[in-house]
Amino acid sequence: MGLLSKEDCAAVVSSRRAWVAFVFVLVGLFGICGLQRLYVGRVCTGILQLLTLGLFGVWQVSDMVQILLGVFCDAQGGRLEWGRR
């Protein structure tokens, strides 16, 4: 589960916003993990994060870094962007 490169995300831009996913990651650091994955449609891994507390925080931090670097993708492979279209 390493960091993804920008090429790993499709050229398609997701309709989801990176800042919303980032807020969910921050909420996850206080105990409710996986919301960012549920938000982008990655339901199975979102539930897994909820059950494991974000793999004891490691997975949460990994997602946070990916969102900040712009390489976090939604379930359809679309890249999350920070601003409006």
C-alpha positions in Angstrom: 0.0 0.0 0.0 2.6 2.5 -1.1 2.1 6.0 -2.2 0.7 6.4 -5.7 2.2 8.6 -8.4 0.1 11.1 -10.3 0.2 8.8 -13.3 -1.6 6.1 -11.3 -4.7 8.3 -11.2 -6.7 8.6 -14.4 -6.5 11.8 -16.4 -10.2 12.2 -15.5 -10.9 14.6 -12.7 -13.2 13.4 -10.0 -16.4 15.3 -9.1 -15.3 15.0 -5.4 -13.3 17.7 -3.8 -9.9 17.1 -2.1 -10.6 19.5 0.7 -13.7 17.6 1.8 -11.7 14.3 1.8 -8.9 16.1 3.8 -11.4 17.2 6.4 -12.7 13.6 6.7 -9.0 12.5 7.2 -8.6 15.0 10.0 -11.8 13.8 11.6 -10.4 10.3 11.3 -7.4 11.3 13.4 -9.8 11.8 16.3 -11.3 8.3 16.0 -13.8 8.1 13.1 -11.6 6.7 10.4 -12.4 5.8 6.8 -14.9 8.7 6.0 -12.7 10.0 3.2 -12.8 6.6 1.5 -16.6 6.4 1.9 -16.8 9.9 0.5 -15.0 8.9 -2.7 -16.9 5.7 -3.2 -14.3 3.2 -1.9 -16.8 1.6 0.4 -15.0 -1.7 1.2 -11.7 0.0 2.3 -13.7 2.7 4.1 -15.5 0.1 6.2 -12.2 -1.7 6.8 -10.6 1.6 8.0 -13.6 2.2 10.3 -13.2 -1.3 11.8 -9.4 -1.1 12.2 -9.2 2.6 13.3 -7.4 3.5 10.1 -5.0 0.5 10.5 -4.1 2.1 13.9 -3.6 5.5 12.2 -1.0 4.5 9.6 -3.6 4.2 6.8 -5.1 7.5 7.8 -1.8 9.3 7.6 -1.1 7.6 4.3 -4.4 8.8 2.9 -3.7 12.3 4.2 -0.3 12.5 2.4 -1.9 11.2 -0.8 -4.6 13.8 -0.7 -2.1 16.6 0.0 0.1 15.4 -2.9 -2.9 15.2 -5.2 -2.6 11.5 -5.9 -5.7 10.2 -4.0 -8.3 8.8 -6.5 -12.0 8.1 -6.2 -13.5 4.7 -6.9 -13.6 5.4 -10.7 -10.0 6.3 -10.8 -10.6 10.1 -11.0 -8.2 12.4 -9.4 -9.4 14.7 -6.6 -8.8 18.4 -7.0 -8.8 21.1 -4.4 -10.7 23.9 -6.2 -13.9 24.3 -8.2 -14.2 23.5 -11.8 
